[in-house]
Amino acid sequence: MVSDAPFVARAQGRAYLAAGLFGGFFVLTGFLVTRESAQAWPLLAVAGAVAAVLLAGLAVLRLEVGPRGIRYRSLTTRCSLRFEEIERAYFETVVNRAAPQGLAMFWIRPKQGNALRINLRAFSDAAPALLLAALERHGISIDIPDTLAARRMAHEVGGGGRWVRPGRRR
């Protein structure tokens, strides 16, 4: 018997660890500065707020992959798409001075409306692989540019070798 229940993924532990370390650094810096000068207490409040927003963002992060479509929720985005509403999916590489090798991002473009960026690395290994397999199973092309960053990310989140070659997957 096949279950119609969607696969639900939330942010994984290493994302919480990274956000906690990043937020903790700001809170510690704010605390040390406030200790030196009592007038700098707003810095501690801002640092605490930044840490809270980071952790809240991870707490609401959710990806559901069901038999009929996907649902994605983040702090700023809430989207539900049926597979027949999706035109294509693609990896994109953004290159700048801070990341000269490139930073890969994953997008889903619906037939109508704006493209949806999904942070695949925030989820456990099973969630992105299941999403990519579901897209491919429903005949949705997945484009992978011929850049090292895109090939590496596609390999990491796609579960192995069949996702490493650039080009259109169908």
C-alpha positions in Angstrom: 0.0 0.0 0.0 1.4 3.4 -1.1 1.0 6.2 1.4 -0.4 9.6 0.2 1.2 11.3 3.2 3.8 13.9 2.1 7.5 13.6 3.1 8.1 16.5 5.6 11.6 17.9 6.1 12.7 20.6 8.5 16.1 22.2 9.0 18.8 19.8 10.0 21.1 20.0 13.0 24.1 21.4 11.2 22.0 24.4 10.0 21.1 25.1 13.7 24.7 24.7 14.7 25.9 27.2 12.1 23.1 29.7 13.0 23.8 29.2 16.7 27.6 29.8 16.3 27.0 32.8 14.1 24.4 34.3 16.4 26.5 33.4 19.5 29.4 35.3 18.0 27.3 38.5 17.7 25.9 38.1 21.1 29.3 37.6 22.7 30.7 40.5 20.8 27.8 42.7 21.9 28.3 41.5 25.5 32.0 42.3 25.4 31.5 45.8 23.9 28.7 46.5 26.4 31.0 45.5 29.3 33.5 48.1 28.2 30.9 50.9 27.7 27.5 50.9 29.3 26.3 53.2 26.5 26.7 50.4 23.9 23.9 48.2 25.3 21.8 48.7 22.1 24.5 46.7 20.3 23.8 43.8 22.6 20.0 44.1 22.0 20.6 44.1 18.2 22.9 41.1 18.4 20.3 39.2 20.4 17.6 40.1 17.9 19.8 38.9 15.0 20.4 35.6 16.8 16.7 35.2 17.5 15.7 35.9 13.9 18.3 33.4 12.6 17.0 30.6 14.9 13.3 31.6 14.2 14.1 31.4 10.4 15.3 27.8 10.9 12.4 26.9 13.1 9.8 27.7 10.5 11.7 26.3 7.5 9.8 23.3 6.1 9.7 21.4 2.8 6.9 18.9 2.0 7.1 16.6 -1.0 3.9 14.8 -1.7 2.4 12.7 -4.5 0.7 15.8 -6.0 3.2 18.6 -5.4 5.5 20.4 -3.0 5.0 23.0 -0.3 7.8 25.2 1.0 7.8 27.6 3.9 10.5 29.9 5.2 10.5 33.1 7.3 9.7 35.2 4.2 8.2 32.7 1.7 5.2 30.4 1.7 4.4 28.5 -1.5 2.5 25.5 -2.6 2.8 24.1 -6.1 1.3 21.1 -7.8 3.7 19.3 -10.1 1.7 20.2 -13.2 2.1 23.9 -12.3 5.9 23.7 -12.4 7.6 24.6 -15.7 11.1 23.7 -14.8 13.7 23.5 -12.0 17.3 24.7 -12.3 20.6 25.3 -10.5 22.1 28.8 -10.9 25.6 29.9 -10.1 26.2 33.4 -8.8 29.8 34.6 -8.9 31.2 37.7 -7.1 34.3 38.8 -5.3 33.3 37.1 -2.1 32.7 33.8 -3.9 34.9 33.7 -7.1 34.3 30.0 -7.5 30.6 30.6 -7.5 27.7 29.9 -5.2 25.0 27.5 -6.4 21.3 28.0 -5.8 18.3 25.9 -6.6 15.2 27.4 -8.2 11.8 26.1 -9.2 10.0 28.1 -11.8 6.2 27.7 -12.0 4.3 28.2 -15.2 2.8 31.4 -13.8 4.4 33.6 -11.1 7.8 34.2 -9.7 10.6 31.5 -9.4 11.0 30.0 -5.9 14.4 29.6 -4.4 14.8 26.6 -2.1 17.8 26.3 0.2 18.4 22.6 -0.3 21.5 22.4 2.0 19.4 23.4 5.0 17.6 20.1 4.9 18.7 16.5 5.6 20.2 14.6 2.7 17.0 12.7 2.0 14.8 15.7 1.4 16.6 17.3 -1.6 17.2 13.9 -3.2 13.5 13.1 -2.8 12.5 16.5 -4.2 14.8 16.1 -7.3 13.6 12.5 -7.9 9.9 13.6 -7.6 10.5 16.5 -10.1 12.2 14.1 -12.5 9.5 11.5 -12.1 6.9 14.0 -13.1 8.8 15.0 -16.2 10.0 18.3 -15.0 13.4 19.2 -16.4 16.2 20.1 -14.0 18.9 22.2 -15.6 22.5 22.1 -14.2 24.9 24.7 -15.6 28.5 23.6 -16.4 30.1 25.2 -13.4 32.0 23.5 -10.5 29.7 25.0 -7.8 26.5 23.8 -9.6 27.8 20.4 -10.3 29.1 20.0 -6.8 25.8 21.1 -5.2 23.8 18.9 -7.6 26.0 15.9 -6.7 25.8 16.6 -2.9 22.0 17.1 -2.7 21.0 14.7 -5.5 22.5 11.7 -3.8 25.4 10.9 -6.1 26.7 10.4 -9.6 23.7 10.7 -11.8 23.4 14.4 -11.0 27.0 15.5 -11.7 26.8 16.0 -15.5 25.7 19.5 -16.6 22.8 20.0 -19.0 19.1 19.3 -18.9 17.8 16.3 -16.9 14.5 14.8 -17.8 
